């Protein structure tokens, strides 16, 4: 059985502590907006205390979500068109096409 990292969340602060083996796992929880944004290639950009912004500069995508993490708004930064998705809807996304990049 693998060691697991203990995570404690209080309001907006997440405390991650190393396991008994000394491993410090800084990955987001698997069932989270952050994990899904990482999967889609976005990276953390900024926070204002109540919401976070994540970006994919190559594709021209901006994602914002609040502390609840219940939904995320994804926007094309060139056209300002976007859509708000729940975590379950975000899990179904395999690619984000924009005016900057469409495969």
C-alpha positions in Angstrom: 0.0 0.0 0.0 1.4 3.4 -1.0 1.8 6.2 1.5 -0.8 8.9 1.3 -0.4 12.6 1.9 -2.6 14.2 4.5 -4.5 17.3 3.3 -6.5 19.6 5.5 -8.6 22.3 4.1 -9.9 25.3 6.1 -11.8 27.9 4.2 -9.3 28.9 1.4 -6.1 27.6 3.0 -4.9 24.1 2.1 -2.2 22.5 4.3 -0.3 19.6 2.9 1.9 17.6 5.2 4.4 14.9 4.3 3.7 11.2 4.8 5.7 9.0 7.1 8.0 8.2 4.2 8.8 11.9 3.8 7.1 12.4 0.5 5.4 15.8 0.0 2.7 15.5 -2.7 1.9 19.0 -4.0 -0.7 17.8 -6.6 -4.3 18.9 -6.3 -6.9 16.5 -5.1 -8.0 14.2 -7.9 -11.7 15.2 -7.7 -11.1 19.0 -8.1 -11.4 21.8 -10.6 -7.6 22.4 -10.1 -6.8 18.8 -11.1 -9.0 19.0 -14.2 -7.5 22.3 -15.3 -4.0 20.8 -14.9 -5.2 17.8 -17.1 -6.3 20.3 -19.8 -2.9 22.1 -19.8 -3.8 25.2 -17.8 -1.5 26.6 -15.1 -2.2 28.8 -12.1 -2.1 32.5 -12.8 -3.4 34.5 -9.8 -5.8 34.7 -6.9 -7.6 37.7 -5.4 -8.6 36.0 -2.1 -12.0 34.8 -3.3 -11.3 33.4 -6.7 -8.5 31.9 -8.7 -7.4 32.4 -12.3 -5.7 29.8 -14.4 -4.4 30.2 -18.0 -3.2 28.4 -21.1 -1.3 31.1 -22.8 -0.7 29.0 -26.0 -4.4 28.4 -26.5 -5.6 31.8 -25.2 -7.8 30.3 -22.4 -8.6 31.9 -19.1 -10.3 29.9 -16.4 -11.8 31.4 -13.2 -13.5 29.8 -10.3 -14.4 30.7 -6.7 -13.5 29.1 -3.4 -16.3 26.6 -3.6 -14.9 24.9 -6.8 -18.4 24.0 -7.8 -18.0 25.5 -11.3 -15.4 27.1 -13.5 -15.8 29.7 -16.2 -13.6 29.1 -19.3 -13.1 32.0 -21.7 -11.3 32.7 -25.0 -9.2 35.7 -24.2 -9.3 36.9 -27.9 -13.0 36.9 -28.3 -14.2 37.1 -24.7 -16.6 34.2 -25.4 -16.9 31.7 -22.6 -18.9 29.0 -20.8 -19.4 28.1 -17.2 -19.1 24.4 -16.4 -19.6 22.2 -13.4 -16.9 19.9 -12.2 -18.6 16.9 -13.9 -19.0 18.8 -17.2 -15.3 19.8 -17.0 -14.3 16.2 -16.6 -15.9 15.4 -20.0 -13.9 18.1 -21.8 -11.0 16.6 -23.9 -9.8 19.8 -25.7 -10.5 23.5 -25.6 -10.6 25.2 -29.1 -10.2 29.0 -29.3 -9.5 31.6 -32.0 -5.9 31.3 -31.1 -5.6 27.5 -31.3 -7.9 24.8 -32.7 -6.6 21.3 -33.5 
